[in-house]
């Protein structure tokens, strides 16, 4: 697809919905990073798998292409009526400079902590001091058994990141933003909606891919731009009102 054609679709849209999927999680790049792998092994040996969201964020923030993709996304959405739903749990969506009330993270986020036992009402913002302690351990300044994790104010259990990695994942962390998202979606009916789906695999297809396809089938004025290195195809019934772009979504946005 030509850049001009894409720009025309985005320019014509009254509302813009962006779905960010697994390609932005850069799993292949993380798995091939020896330092990351060693850090995960050490955490596993210390029964500290709860720290994985921090590891992911720490390494992905050094990915210049990924950071450029988020920057370009922020530029693209500036001044538009948009909403972003992301299944990435590293919290890096914050680097795009978007409005907090226009982003929802149904799989959780590094930016929140929750009770390890799943106490209702325990979700809080991630404490900066806690992050600093983790960084000190990674750099060899402390041992894992010396870490002083924040504790739940309700039951006293250690806190952990509010993501799907948690044994008792607390959905209350994103419920408010999800309700806002649902209300925003109601206003898209019979409007020129452009859905930009970036790198969504099948793991959360019910949150992104399948849900987006249903929106397109219900709204005759909507268009779907599906960007993925392998899974860019659109169902035949909506193919005329969408485009499949065979390109890694991070590469696509970084070069946009």
Backbone bond lengths (Angstrom), bond angles and torsions (degrees), N, CA, C in turn:
res aa  C-N    CA-C-N  psi(-1)  N-CA   C-N-CA  omega(-1)  CA-C   N-CA-C  phi
1 X - - - 1.451 - - 1.534 109.92 -
2 X 1.315 116.18 136.68 1.450 120.31 -179.15 1.527 110.42 -75.74
3 X 1.323 114.60 147.70 1.451 120.39 -179.11 1.519 111.28 -58.76
4 X 1.335 116.72 -38.73 1.455 120.95 -179.22 1.520 110.97 -62.77
5 X 1.331 116.16 -39.76 1.462 121.21 179.93 1.525 110.68 -63.96
6 X 1.328 116.08 -42.84 1.453 120.87 178.11 1.521 110.47 -62.90
7 X 1.300 116.99 -45.25 1.463 121.35 -179.24 1.518 111.45 -60.91
8 X 1.327 116.66 -37.05 1.460 120.57 179.47 1.522 111.20 -65.96
9 X 1.339 116.94 -40.52 1.463 120.88 178.84 1.521 110.47 -64.15
10 X 1.325 116.36 -45.78 1.459 121.06 -179.53 1.525 111.38 -66.30
11 X 1.324 116.51 -38.00 1.457 121.25 -179.15 1.522 111.48 -68.10
12 X 1.328 116.33 -35.43 1.465 121.13 -177.39 1.518 112.57 -75.90
13 X 1.329 117.85 -20.67 1.464 121.55 -175.34 1.524 111.91 -69.27
14 X 1.333 115.63 137.00 1.459 120.96 173.95 1.522 110.49 -81.93
15 X 1.336 116.05 -31.47 1.452 122.03 -178.96 1.527 108.76 -137.72
16 X 1.320 116.04 148.21 1.461 120.58 -175.42 1.523 110.27 -131.56
17 X 1.326 115.24 121.34 1.460 121.76 177.51 1.524 109.02 -110.61
18 X 1.327 116.83 126.65 1.464 121.79 -179.25 1.516 109.12 -115.17
19 X 1.335 115.76 128.61 1.454 121.19 174.87 1.523 109.35 -114.56
20 X 1.317 117.42 122.62 1.464 122.37 -177.85 1.519 109.20 -108.02
21 X 1.342 115.73 122.72 1.450 120.52 -175.11 1.513 114.91 -115.95
22 X 1.319 114.96 -155.95 1.461 122.65 -166.95 1.525 114.94 -62.61
23 X 1.321 118.67 -30.05 1.465 118.61 -179.10 1.526 111.34 -61.14
24 X 1.327 117.38 -27.47 1.459 120.56 176.77 1.528 111.44 -76.27
25 X 1.326 117.40 -13.05 1.461 120.65 176.43 1.516 112.70 -81.13
26 X 1.350 117.58 -14.47 1.469 124.37 173.54 1.531 112.59 52.92
27 X 1.323 117.21 43.92 1.468 121.19 -176.04 1.521 112.34 -59.29
28 X 1.329 118.01 -40.88 1.470 120.59 -179.01 1.520 111.17 -62.94
29 X 1.328 116.19 -42.21 1.460 120.38 179.72 1.526 111.12 -65.09
30 X 1.326 116.65 -39.38 1.463 119.73 178.91 1.526 111.06 -66.13
31 X 1.327 116.38 -43.92 1.468 120.13 -178.23 1.523 112.07 -63.01
32 X 1.311 116.89 -30.07 1.460 120.49 -178.15 1.525 112.88 -86.93
33 X 1.325 117.46 -2.45 1.463 122.29 -179.19 1.529 109.12 -90.58
34 X 1.330 117.04 112.42 1.462 121.36 -175.87 1.526 112.51 -63.39
35 X 1.316 116.54 -38.62 1.469 119.59 -179.67 1.523 110.26 -64.58
36 X 1.318 116.53 -40.81 1.470 121.26 177.71 1.524 110.51 -64.03
37 X 1.330 116.07 -45.95 1.464 120.58 -179.24 1.529 111.05 -60.83
38 X 1.333 116.64 -41.83 1.462 120.61 179.86 1.528 110.82 -65.71
39 X 1.317 116.41 -38.93 1.454 120.34 178.67 1.529 110.82 -63.19
40 X 1.327 116.28 -41.77 1.467 120.45 178.74 1.532 111.18 -66.21
41 X 1.339 116.61 -37.56 1.466 119.92 178.24 1.528 110.65 -63.99
42 X 1.319 116.59 -44.47 1.456 120.09 179.28 1.523 111.48 -61.55
43 X 1.325 115.96 -42.25 1.464 120.09 179.57 1.525 110.74 -64.20
44 X 1.336 116.38 -40.35 1.465 120.47 179.14 1.522 110.52 -63.10
45 X 1.322 116.55 -40.45 1.471 120.70 179.26 1.528 112.04 -64.32
46 X 1.332 115.60 -27.51 1.468 120.95 -179.46 1.531 111.79 -98.75
47 X 1.335 116.09 10.50 1.471 121.35 -177.74 1.529 110.79 56.36
48 X 1.312 115.55 43.43 1.468 121.30 -177.58 1.530 111.42 -121.93
49 X 1.335 116.23 38.65 1.464 119.86 179.45 1.526 112.26 -61.61
50 X 1.324 116.90 -19.52 1.461 121.22 178.45 1.532 112.09 -59.96
51 X 1.352 116.81 -17.72 1.463 120.48 -177.10 1.528 113.16 -83.78
52 X 1.345 118.02 -5.20 1.465 121.71 -175.83 1.536 113.35 -54.49
53 X 1.340 120.20 -42.05 1.468 118.72 178.55 1.529 112.66 -56.03
54 X 1.341 116.18 -35.05 1.467 118.41 177.68 1.524 110.81 -69.34
55 X 1.320 117.37 -40.56 1.462 120.53 178.23 1.532 110.10 -59.28
56 X 1.338 115.22 -46.90 1.463 119.28 -179.66 1.525 111.25 -57.61
57 X 1.307 115.54 -48.69 1.465 119.95 -178.72 1.527 110.95 -62.12
58 X 1.316 115.92 -43.53 1.468 121.27 -176.85 1.528 111.44 -58.93
59 X 1.327 116.44 -44.75 1.459 119.56 -178.22 1.521 112.48 -78.92
60 X 1.324 117.60 -37.86 1.459 119.74 -177.67 1.526 112.10 -69.20
61 X 1.330 118.00 -27.26 1.462 120.27 177.86 1.524 111.63 -65.25
62 X 1.327 116.53 -18.68 1.470 120.75 178.00 1.533 111.76 -89.72
63 X 1.315 116.99 -3.33 1.461 122.42 179.36 1.524 108.50 -81.97
64 X 1.315 117.06 99.52 1.459 121.63 -173.58 1.525 112.60 -61.91
65 X 1.314 116.36 -37.70 1.461 119.27 -179.39 1.534 110.88 -67.82
66 X 1.325 116.45 -39.93 1.459 120.50 177.69 1.521 110.65 -63.80
67 X 1.327 116.52 -44.16 1.455 120.14 179.75 1.534 111.22 -64.49
68 X 1.320 116.14 -35.34 1.464 119.97 176.98 1.525 110.47 -67.74
69 X 1.334 117.26 -37.59 1.459 121.16 178.42 1.526 110.53 -61.95
70 X 1.327 117.23 -42.91 1.463 119.98 177.93 1.534 110.93 -66.20
71 X 1.324 116.60 -38.21 1.464 119.71 178.90 1.529 110.70 -63.05
72 X 1.330 115.82 -43.24 1.463 120.10 179.58 1.529 111.08 -66.20
73 X 1.336 115.95 -35.00 1.457 119.16 177.27 1.522 110.31 -62.21
74 X 1.328 116.51 -43.33 1.458 120.32 177.90 1.515 111.80 -59.68
75 X 1.328 116.65 -41.13 1.461 120.93 178.34 1.523 110.84 -64.91
76 X 1.324 116.39 -41.81 1.456 121.38 -178.65 1.525 112.14 -61.14
77 X 1.327 116.35 -38.80 1.461 120.70 -174.23 1.526 113.88 -88.32
78 X 1.292 116.27 -8.60 1.468 119.90 -177.58 1.529 110.79 -59.14
79 X 1.332 115.86 127.13 1.457 121.34 177.59 1.519 114.65 80.14
80 X 1.329 118.34 2.08 1.464 122.15 -177.98 1.531 111.66 -104.19
81 X 1.320 114.89 159.38 1.463 121.47 174.43 1.530 106.77 -87.23
82 X 1.311 117.15 98.14 1.458 121.21 -169.77 1.521 112.65 -129.75
83 X 1.317 113.83 165.82 1.464 121.79 166.81 1.522 107.32 -146.61
84 X 1.338 116.13 144.40 1.465 121.69 -179.06 1.520 109.00 -123.23
85 X 1.320 116.01 129.83 1.463 121.51 172.95 1.523 107.26 -120.26
86 X 1.310 116.65 125.05 1.457 120.70 -177.03 1.526 110.96 -127.62
87 X 1.327 116.06 137.82 1.465 120.89 175.73 1.527 111.30 -93.72
88 X 1.327 117.57 -1.20 1.464 121.15 177.36 1.528 109.44 -73.47
89 X 1.315 116.14 139.63 1.469 121.55 -174.46 1.528 113.61 -106.64
90 X 1.328 117.56 4.08 1.467 120.74 -174.78 1.520 113.70 -82.38
91 X 1.318 117.91 -7.35 1.462 120.81 178.72 1.510 114.63 76.39
92 X 1.319 118.89 4.52 1.459 121.24 -175.40 1.525 113.47 -73.82
93 X 1.322 117.70 -9.42 1.456 119.83 174.72 1.531 110.10 -58.15
94 X 1.336 116.20 -25.59 1.465 120.48 179.66 1.527 112.03 -62.52
95 X 1.336 117.71 -24.55 1.469 120.32 -177.76 1.526 112.24 -74.35
96 X 1.334 117.51 -10.76 1.468 120.59 179.25 1.518 112.15 -78.61
97 X 1.323 117.23 -10.11 1.462 120.77 178.30 1.517 113.55 71.61
98 X 1.333 117.28 34.03 1.455 121.81 -178.54 1.520 111.57 -89.68
99 X 1.318 115.76 165.17 1.460 120.89 176.26 1.535 109.47 -70.19
100 X 1.313 116.78 133.19 1.459 120.77 -179.22 1.524 112.24 -60.92
101 X 1.332 116.82 -32.00 1.460 120.29 -177.81 1.523 112.68 -82.83
102 X 1.334 117.18 6.05 1.460 121.00 177.94 1.527 111.51 -120.95
103 X 1.328 116.46 22.22 1.466 121.49 179.44 1.533 108.76 -135.32
104 X 1.326 116.78 135.31 1.462 120.31 174.13 1.526 109.84 -130.58
105 X 1.329 116.18 143.12 1.473 122.37 -174.44 1.527 109.58 -127.50
106 X 1.332 118.08 79.14 1.469 121.01 -174.31 1.526 115.92 -64.50
107 X 1.325 117.74 -17.94 1.471 120.19 178.29 1.523 111.76 -94.14
108 X 1.319 116.02 4.02 1.451 120.29 179.45 1.519 112.41 97.43
109 X 1.322 115.37 178.38 1.459 120.34 -176.21 1.521 111.76 -153.87
110 X 1.320 114.55 144.02 1.468 122.00 172.54 1.529 110.75 -55.68
111 X 1.309 117.27 -25.81 1.460 121.40 -174.32 1.528 113.96 -75.50
112 X 1.341 116.84 0.05 1.470 119.84 179.43 1.526 110.57 -130.30
113 X 1.332 116.37 148.85 1.462 123.30 173.45 1.521 108.89 -114.37
114 X 1.338 116.20 156.20 1.455 121.32 176.78 1.520 109.25 -144.61
115 X 1.322 115.70 164.62 1.456 120.95 176.02 1.525 110.13 -65.50
116 X 1.329 116.62 134.50 1.455 120.93 178.98 1.514 113.25 -64.23
117 X 1.319 117.12 -20.80 1.469 121.57 178.60 1.523 111.84 -95.18
118 X 1.336 116.22 -5.55 1.455 119.62 176.26 1.514 115.59 84.18
119 X 1.314 118.38 32.34 1.459 120.71 178.34 1.525 110.80 -64.59
120 X 1.322 116.93 130.95 1.460 121.15 176.40 1.524 109.88 -62.46
121 X 1.315 116.81 138.52 1.455 121.61 179.47 1.516 114.61 80.62
122 X 1.337 117.02 13.65 1.471 119.90 -175.06 1.527 113.86 -96.07
123 X 1.330 118.92 -6.23 1.464 121.20 -175.24 1.526 110.43 -72.19
124 X 1.341 115.78 128.40 1.472 122.28 179.48 1.529 109.13 -138.08
125 X 1.350 117.97 162.74 1.467 119.85 175.20 1.521 110.98 -63.58
126 X 1.320 116.78 149.31 1.466 121.36 178.72 1.522 110.26 -62.52
127 X 1.300 115.80 132.07 1.460 122.38 -179.03 1.526 110.55 -80.56
128 X 1.330 116.79 130.13 1.466 121.36 -178.79 1.523 111.47 -61.56
129 X 1.327 117.12 -38.57 1.466 120.36 -179.82 1.525 110.98 -62.39
130 X 1.330 116.66 -36.71 1.460 121.64 178.45 1.534 109.66 -63.10
131 X 1.305 116.51 -42.48 1.467 121.21 177.79 1.518 111.00 -62.29
132 X 1.313 116.65 -40.37 1.461 120.94 179.83 1.533 111.21 -64.69
133 X 1.330 116.65 -37.38 1.465 120.07 178.37 1.524 110.37 -63.98
134 X 1.336 116.70 -43.98 1.462 120.78 178.51 1.523 110.81 -60.39
135 X 1.311 116.20 -40.88 1.461 120.00 -179.86 1.527 110.50 -65.33
136 X 1.318 117.47 -37.83 1.460 121.50 178.47 1.521 110.80 -63.86
137 X 1.335 116.75 -40.84 1.470 121.07 178.40 1.525 110.33 -63.74
138 X 1.321 116.72 -45.06 1.467 121.29 -179.34 1.525 111.09 -59.93
139 X 1.308 115.85 -36.70 1.465 120.31 -178.39 1.528 112.25 -85.27
140 X 1.333 117.15 4.00 1.466 121.15 175.78 1.503 114.93 87.30
141 X 1.333 118.76 8.67 1.460 121.21 -178.15 1.514 113.93 -80.89
142 X 1.335 116.97 -16.57 1.460 121.92 178.89 1.520 109.09 -146.59
143 X 1.334 115.21 157.99 1.459 120.28 174.16 1.528 109.36 -91.66
144 X 1.338 115.79 155.88 1.449 119.59 -179.68 1.526 112.09 -58.95
145 X 1.321 117.36 -36.53 1.460 118.92 -177.70 1.527 112.64 -73.04
146 X 1.338 116.66 -5.55 1.465 120.25 179.94 1.525 112.34 -96.19
147 X 1.330 116.42 -3.20 1.459 119.08 -175.28 1.528 111.09 -70.23
148 X 1.311 114.74 138.94 1.463 121.79 179.33 1.523 107.65 -108.29
149 X 1.328 115.42 88.11 1.460 119.64 -177.33 1.526 111.31 -73.14
150 X 1.347 116.95 144.29 1.468 119.52 173.97 1.530 109.04 -59.17
151 X 1.310 116.39 148.46 1.467 121.14 -178.44 1.521 111.19 -114.45
152 X 1.297 114.78 150.45 1.464 122.07 178.44 1.531 109.52 -63.51
153 X 1.314 117.15 130.09 1.471 121.34 -179.56 1.527 111.53 -72.24
154 X 1.342 117.03 -11.96 1.459 120.88 -177.63 1.529 111.74 -91.91
155 X 1.364 115.67 -49.35 1.469 118.51 -175.92 1.529 113.53 -119.55
156 X 1.337 117.20 -9.99 1.461 120.50 178.32 1.515 115.12 86.50
157 X 1.338 117.72 0.14 1.470 120.96 179.18 1.526 110.45 -71.60
158 X 1.344 118.42 152.99 1.458 121.34 178.31 1.541 111.30 -60.07
159 X 1.322 115.92 143.99 1.455 121.54 177.17 1.530 109.23 -85.17
160 X 1.324 116.35 156.63 1.454 122.20 174.07 1.527 108.61 -144.44
161 X 1.309 116.26 173.24 1.455 119.44 -177.42 1.523 111.01 -66.56
162 X 1.327 115.27 139.35 1.458 122.19 -178.95 1.532 109.89 -83.03
163 X 1.335 115.12 74.75 1.460 121.78 179.14 1.524 109.47 -137.49
164 X 1.321 115.66 173.80 1.462 120.76 177.67 1.526 112.21 -62.26
165 X 1.319 118.24 -15.21 1.460 120.94 175.57 1.528 111.16 -67.28
166 X 1.325 117.23 -24.18 1.465 121.61 -177.14 1.527 110.27 -67.28
167 X 1.317 116.19 141.94 1.466 120.37 179.21 1.515 111.34 -63.34
168 X 1.337 116.24 -36.93 1.466 121.50 179.03 1.534 108.08 -120.41
169 X 1.313 116.20 73.53 1.470 120.48 -175.34 1.529 111.16 -62.92
170 X 1.341 115.80 126.32 1.455 122.04 -178.69 1.535 110.17 -97.99
171 X 1.330 116.25 108.69 1.462 121.23 -177.28 1.521 112.51 -71.38
172 X 1.321 117.09 -12.09 1.461 119.96 -179.98 1.526 111.66 -61.92
173 X 1.337 116.40 -18.54 1.459 119.62 179.95 1.519 113.43 -63.69
174 X 1.324 117.17 -28.63 1.472 119.68 -178.33 1.527 113.17 -118.44
175 X 1.328 118.37 -0.48 1.464 121.17 -172.36 1.523 113.19 -58.26
176 X 1.324 117.75 -41.69 1.464 120.48 -178.74 1.521 110.57 -62.99
177 X 1.323 117.39 -45.35 1.464 120.08 -179.50 1.529 110.73 -68.99
178 X 1.334 117.22 -30.86 1.467 120.16 177.97 1.530 110.77 -66.95
179 X 1.323 116.91 -41.51 1.460 120.53 177.43 1.532 110.59 -62.55
180 X 1.329 116.08 -39.02 1.463 120.32 177.13 1.521 110.16 -63.72
181 X 1.323 116.21 -41.01 1.467 122.55 177.30 1.525 111.00 -60.98
182 X 1.331 117.23 -46.19 1.460 121.35 179.42 1.524 111.25 -61.03
183 X 1.322 116.78 -40.85 1.463 121.12 178.87 1.522 110.29 -66.44
184 X 1.322 116.65 -40.06 1.469 121.07 178.52 1.525 110.03 -63.38
185 X 1.328 116.82 -40.89 1.467 121.11 -179.58 1.527 111.65 -61.57
186 X 1.322 117.11 -35.18 1.455 120.26 179.63 1.527 111.57 -60.08
187 X 1.329 115.72 -30.88 1.471 119.68 -178.14 1.528 112.81 -81.49
188 X 1.351 117.44 -4.69 1.470 119.95 -178.58 1.526 112.80 -87.11
189 X 1.322 117.86 -13.81 1.465 120.59 -177.05 1.519 110.95 -61.00
190 X 1.319 115.02 130.16 1.471 123.14 -179.42 1.528 112.82 64.04
191 X 1.326 116.21 21.67 1.468 121.57 174.24 1.522 108.28 -112.77
192 X 1.314 115.93 158.54 1.470 119.67 178.16 1.534 108.26 -75.97
193 X 1.316 114.18 92.15 1.464 121.88 -177.48 1.521 109.26 -100.78
194 X 1.317 115.99 131.55 1.462 121.35 172.46 1.520 107.87 -111.34
195 X 1.329 115.87 124.28 1.458 121.09 177.03 1.522 108.09 -104.84
196 X 1.315 116.20 118.60 1.462 122.43 178.15 1.522 107.67 -105.42
197 X 1.328 115.98 103.83 1.460 121.80 -178.54 1.522 108.96 -97.76
198 X 1.320 116.05 118.03 1.456 121.67 -172.44 1.533 111.96 -113.15
199 X 1.313 116.13 104.84 1.462 121.04 170.74 1.506 116.49 68.27
200 X 1.322 118.32 34.36 1.462 121.00 -178.79 1.527 110.96 -88.32
201 X 1.345 117.10 117.74 1.459 122.59 173.69 1.529 109.06 -82.73
202 X 1.317 116.71 -159.11 1.455 121.52 -177.99 1.531 113.51 -95.50
203 X 1.337 117.47 -8.14 1.457 119.92 -175.48 1.524 111.76 -59.02
204 X 1.328 117.10 -41.96 1.460 121.76 179.44 1.524 110.17 -119.17
205 X 1.330 115.90 42.65 1.466 121.25 -176.42 1.521 112.15 -60.32
206 X 1.323 117.46 -31.93 1.452 120.44 179.89 1.514 112.92 -70.80
207 X 1.327 117.12 -19.50 1.464 121.85 179.50 1.525 110.78 -91.33
208 X 1.327 116.91 -37.49 1.458 120.99 -177.38 1.526 111.94 -113.20
209 X 1.308 119.56 -79.81 1.460 123.77 -167.99 1.537 113.65 -53.42
210 X 1.319 117.37 -59.47 1.468 120.31 -175.77 1.523 111.57 -65.47
211 X 1.322 115.73 -39.23 1.466 119.75 179.69 1.530 110.49 -64.57
212 X 1.326 116.26 -40.97 1.461 119.79 179.64 1.525 111.41 -65.82
213 X 1.321 116.18 -41.20 1.465 120.09 178.80 1.527 111.06 -60.48
214 X 1.329 116.59 -38.99 1.454 120.58 178.33 1.527 110.69 -65.58
215 X 1.336 116.90 -39.64 1.466 120.27 178.01 1.522 110.77 -60.11
216 X 1.321 116.00 -42.14 1.459 120.45 -179.54 1.525 110.62 -64.93
217 X 1.327 117.29 -40.01 1.462 120.76 -179.58 1.525 111.94 -67.76
218 X 1.342 117.24 -28.44 1.457 121.01 -179.03 1.523 113.41 -87.10
219 X 1.305 116.84 -28.35 1.464 121.79 -177.22 1.525 109.09 -111.90
220 X 1.311 116.92 105.68 1.463 121.84 -175.88 1.527 112.85 -69.52
221 X 1.325 116.91 -12.75 1.467 120.42 179.07 1.530 112.04 -96.20
222 X 1.324 116.99 -1.29 1.468 121.12 -175.84 1.524 111.11 -89.26
223 X 1.338 114.91 153.75 1.459 121.86 175.99 1.522 109.42 -133.28
224 X 1.335 115.12 146.80 1.460 121.16 -179.02 1.521 110.26 -118.29
225 X 1.326 115.91 124.75 1.465 122.06 173.26 1.527 106.36 -108.96
226 X 1.317 116.70 109.30 1.469 122.13 -176.42 1.526 109.32 -105.92
227 X 1.323 116.05 114.76 1.458 122.02 -177.38 1.525 109.19 -111.50
228 X 1.344 116.18 121.16 1.465 120.01 179.84 1.523 108.96 -163.65
229 X 1.314 115.52 144.63 1.460 119.94 -178.89 1.511 113.78 -65.37
230 X 1.340 117.88 -28.24 1.472 121.59 -178.84 1.522 112.95 -128.33
231 X 1.329 116.50 -41.80 1.461 121.20 -172.44 1.531 111.24 -102.17
232 X 1.312 116.82 60.70 1.457 121.35 -176.51 1.527 113.35 -96.85
233 X 1.333 117.37 -5.38 1.458 121.19 -174.09 1.537 111.74 -68.85
234 X 1.347 115.29 149.63 1.457 122.62 176.50 1.527 109.49 -111.89
235 X 1.337 118.10 146.28 1.458 120.48 175.65 1.526 110.85 -58.96
236 X 1.320 116.75 147.66 1.464 121.32 -175.65 1.519 112.59 -57.48
237 X 1.333 117.14 -35.97 1.468 120.07 -174.61 1.525 113.77 -69.49
238 X 1.330 118.39 -17.48 1.470 119.87 177.70 1.526 111.82 -120.93
239 X 1.320 116.99 8.04 1.472 121.03 -174.61 1.525 112.69 -58.90
240 X 1.324 117.57 -31.97 1.465 120.50 -178.19 1.522 112.29 -74.13
241 X 1.309 116.94 -15.14 1.471 120.08 -179.30 1.523 111.41 -116.87
242 X 1.313 114.37 34.10 1.449 118.96 177.60 1.505 111.57 -166.01
243 X 1.309 115.52 174.65 1.461 122.28 178.77 1.513 109.82 -140.43
244 X 1.315 115.76 137.63 1.449 121.10 173.57 1.514 109.37 -103.51
245 X 1.311 116.26 124.13 1.463 121.69 -176.35 1.518 108.69 -110.85
246 X 1.328 116.29 112.74 1.464 122.25 -176.06 1.520 110.39 -82.84
247 X 1.330 115.36 82.59 1.457 121.78 -179.59 1.523 108.97 -160.51
248 X 1.322 116.93 143.12 1.455 119.70 174.77 1.528 108.93 -56.17
249 X 1.323 116.57 131.82 1.465 121.15 -172.37 1.527 113.02 -63.88
250 X 1.339 117.06 -34.72 1.464 119.27 178.86 1.521 109.86 -67.79
251 X 1.336 117.04 -44.56 1.460 121.18 176.98 1.530 110.39 -59.15
252 X 1.337 114.95 -43.90 1.466 121.04 -178.02 1.523 110.92 -58.65
253 X 1.351 116.71 -49.78 1.456 119.28 -177.03 1.520 111.94 -71.00
254 X 1.336 117.69 -37.82 1.455 121.18 -178.45 1.532 111.68 -62.45
255 X 1.327 116.15 -31.93 1.470 121.29 -177.69 1.517 113.49 -98.83
256 X 1.317 115.99 3.52 1.465 120.45 -174.53 1.526 111.35 -67.44
